[in-house]
Amino acid sequence: MRSEELKVIFEDVQGEKRLKESMRNYTSFHIGGAVDLLIFPEGTDDLRKILYLCNKYKIPLFVLGFGTNILVKDGGIRGVIVSLDKGFSEVRVVEGETVTAGAGAGLQTMVGFALKNELSGMEFAVGIPGSVGGALVMNAGTEDGEMEDVVQEVRIMTSDGEIKTLKKGDIKFSYRYSNFPAGSILLETDTLLKKGNGKNIKREMELFIHKRRLKQPLSFNSAGSVFKNPPGDFAGRLIESAGLKGFHVGDAMLSYVHANFIINRGNATARDVLRLIEIVKEKVFTKTGISLEEEIKIIGEDTENN
Ligand SMILES: Cc1cc2nc3c(=O)[nH]c(=O)nc-3n(C[C@H](O)[C@H](O)[C@H](O)COP(=O)(O)OP(=O)(O)OC[C@H]3O[C@@H](n4cnc5c(N)ncnc54)[C@H](O)[C@@H]3O)c2cc1C
């Protein structure tokens, strides 16, 4: 289905719509072909309409957070992407120590909100880019904590448009993994934090930011860690010990600062990144017998010539 046809199908849905948008502008890698139609729905009625129309016309649908953990292939994305960062981004205290955050809110907005209200529990998340929705799906975190530690409930819209509340116990979280129902869209979450001391919270956050600056190549475009750490080891250490630090395919390079980060030195294509991923997996497996598994989500289509 062409972008113009999609525009007609979705014309009754409120919210900004953009045709043939380059995904370079919506991913932290700054890589990727164009999506047929990108929609920024303003509320749950619009979202329900989008789901209904996608089901009716069998149009593929992808939910985008802030695009900090995805690689979009060079041929782009057929179908529709929804972004919740316009209508679903409120962060508020519901009562006492429960903070509710929209899935489209920035994780750093939530971190800043917790600090301002002297609520402790979100310190681990300081500096992790992305949205609250993306952080929940990825169970984002560090050795100092992860989303699973603070989540109480998550409201989702199922693929048939029903709004459901999932309690923490209904969701399985593990390292960079969650099992939200397939095709569902996360709307908002209630998190339980603890009353804390503003100065201590700030000090802890500054320490975590300092650690991050030392360990991560933050001046280059990337999607964070490309591979999950295998049990009991670190993907970065394995890549480094395979002699691959600084190795590159085109402008996609394994960072000298953190070998598990692929950085885009300027004009990397998804094809370059995918070839580099293949080489890393082969070399690490040959040297150690360990199969690395991607943490980043790879979506979209190849171009005609690859
Ligand atoms: C410099 C850098 C440092 C990083 N450091 C860390 C780190 O320390 N720890 C860590 O865990 N991660 C880290 N990351 C990775 C990334 O920031 C996290 O995984 C982040 O939580 C992804 O959020 P996002 O909004 O960008 O999600 P996206 O990349 O947009 O999407 C990720 C997945 O979530 C899904 N998704 C997003 N929103 C919704 C929704 N509302 N409903 C349904 N599905 C949804 C998408 O479909 C996709 O499958 C880093 C990335 C970068 C670039």
Ligand as a Chemical Component Dictionary entry (heavy atoms), coordinates in Angstrom:
data_LIG
# 
_chem_comp.id                   LIG 
_chem_comp.type                 NON-POLYMER 
_chem_comp.pdbx_formal_charge   0 
_chem_comp.three_letter_code    LIG 
# 
loop_
_chem_comp_atom.comp_id 
_chem_comp_atom.atom_id 
_chem_comp_atom.alt_atom_id 
_chem_comp_atom.type_symbol 
_chem_comp_atom.charge 
_chem_comp_atom.model_Cartn_x 
_chem_comp_atom.model_Cartn_y 
_chem_comp_atom.model_Cartn_z 
_chem_comp_atom.pdbx_ordinal 
LIG C1  C1  C 0 23.750 6.361  24.571 1  
LIG C2  C2  C 0 22.784 5.281  24.993 2  
LIG C3  C3  C 0 22.890 4.738  26.253 3  
LIG C4  C4  C 0 22.011 3.730  26.662 4  
LIG N1  N1  N 0 22.138 3.234  27.925 5  
LIG C5  C5  C 0 21.286 2.268  28.337 6  
LIG C6  C6  C 0 21.376 1.738  29.665 7  
LIG O1  O1  O 0 22.226 2.137  30.475 8  
LIG N2  N2  N 0 20.494 0.774  30.017 9  
LIG C7  C7  C 0 19.530 0.314  29.179 10 
LIG O2  O2  O 0 18.735 -0.547 29.561 11 
LIG N3  N3  N 0 19.416 0.816  27.923 12 
LIG C8  C8  C 0 20.263 1.761  27.491 13 
LIG N4  N4  N 0 20.151 2.257  26.218 14 
LIG C9  C9  C 0 19.142 1.702  25.304 15 
LIG C10 C10 C 0 17.795 2.462  25.295 16 
LIG O3  O3  O 0 17.988 3.766  25.736 17 
LIG C11 C11 C 0 16.733 1.788  26.161 18 
LIG O4  O4  O 0 16.483 0.470  25.724 19 
LIG C12 C12 C 0 15.411 2.577  26.151 20 
LIG O5  O5  O 0 14.626 2.115  27.214 21 
LIG C13 C13 C 0 14.626 2.452  24.850 22 
LIG O6  O6  O 0 13.531 3.359  24.907 23 
LIG P1  P1  P 0 12.907 4.028  23.584 24 
LIG O7  O7  O 0 11.759 4.848  23.988 25 
LIG O8  O8  O 0 13.949 4.711  22.810 26 
LIG O9  O9  O 0 12.395 2.737  22.824 27 
LIG P2  P2  P 0 12.515 2.408  21.253 28 
LIG O10 O10 O 0 13.939 2.177  20.902 29 
LIG O11 O11 O 0 11.759 3.397  20.458 30 
LIG O12 O12 O 0 11.725 1.027  21.217 31 
LIG C14 C14 C 0 12.216 -0.116 21.901 32 
LIG C15 C15 C 0 11.112 -1.184 21.888 33 
LIG O13 O13 O 0 10.041 -0.757 22.726 34 
LIG C16 C16 C 0 8.809  -0.770 21.989 35 
LIG N5  N5  N 0 7.961  0.305  22.520 36 
LIG C17 C17 C 0 8.317  1.580  22.822 37 
LIG N6  N6  N 0 7.277  2.254  23.334 38 
LIG C18 C18 C 0 6.223  1.396  23.348 39 
LIG C19 C19 C 0 4.866  1.499  23.755 40 
LIG N7  N7  N 0 4.356  2.627  24.263 41 
LIG N8  N8  N 0 4.053  0.414  23.604 42 
LIG C20 C20 C 0 4.538  -0.736 23.080 43 
LIG N9  N9  N 0 5.816  -0.897 22.682 44 
LIG C21 C21 C 0 6.648  0.155  22.811 45 
LIG C22 C22 C 0 9.206  -0.575 20.535 46 
LIG O14 O14 O 0 8.210  -1.086 19.673 47 
LIG C23 C23 C 0 10.502 -1.393 20.496 48 
LIG O15 O15 O 0 10.209 -2.765 20.357 49 
LIG C24 C24 C 0 21.010 3.267  25.782 50 
LIG C25 C25 C 0 20.892 3.836  24.504 51 
LIG C26 C26 C 0 21.761 4.837  24.108 52 
LIG C27 C27 C 0 21.617 5.446  22.756 53 
# 
loop_
_chem_comp_bond.comp_id 
_chem_comp_bond.atom_id_1 
_chem_comp_bond.atom_id_2 
_chem_comp_bond.value_order 
_chem_comp_bond.pdbx_ordinal 
LIG C1  C2  SING 1  
LIG C2  C3  SING 2  
LIG C2  C26 DOUB 3  
LIG C3  C4  DOUB 4  
LIG C4  N1  SING 5  
LIG C4  C24 SING 6  
LIG N1  C5  DOUB 7  
LIG C5  C6  SING 8  
LIG C5  C8  SING 9  
LIG C6  O1  DOUB 10 
LIG C6  N2  SING 11 
LIG N2  C7  SING 12 
LIG C7  O2  DOUB 13 
LIG C7  N3  SING 14 
LIG N3  C8  DOUB 15 
LIG C8  N4  SING 16 
LIG N4  C9  SING 17 
LIG N4  C24 SING 18 
LIG C9  C10 SING 19 
LIG C10 O3  SING 20 
LIG C10 C11 SING 21 
LIG C11 O4  SING 22 
LIG C11 C12 SING 23 
LIG C12 O5  SING 24 
LIG C12 C13 SING 25 
LIG C13 O6  SING 26 
LIG O6  P1  SING 27 
LIG P1  O7  DOUB 28 
LIG P1  O8  SING 29 
LIG P1  O9  SING 30 
LIG O9  P2  SING 31 
LIG P2  O10 DOUB 32 
LIG P2  O11 SING 33 
LIG P2  O12 SING 34 
LIG O12 C14 SING 35 
LIG C14 C15 SING 36 
LIG C15 O13 SING 37 
LIG C15 C23 SING 38 
LIG O13 C16 SING 39 
LIG C16 N5  SING 40 
LIG C16 C22 SING 41 
LIG N5  C17 SING 42 
LIG N5  C21 SING 43 
LIG C17 N6  DOUB 44 
LIG N6  C18 SING 45 
LIG C18 C19 SING 46 
LIG C18 C21 DOUB 47 
LIG C19 N7  SING 48 
LIG C19 N8  DOUB 49 
LIG N8  C20 SING 50 
LIG C20 N9  DOUB 51 
LIG N9  C21 SING 52 
LIG C22 O14 SING 53 
LIG C22 C23 SING 54 
LIG C23 O15 SING 55 
LIG C24 C25 DOUB 56 
LIG C25 C26 SING 57 
LIG C26 C27 SING 58 
# 
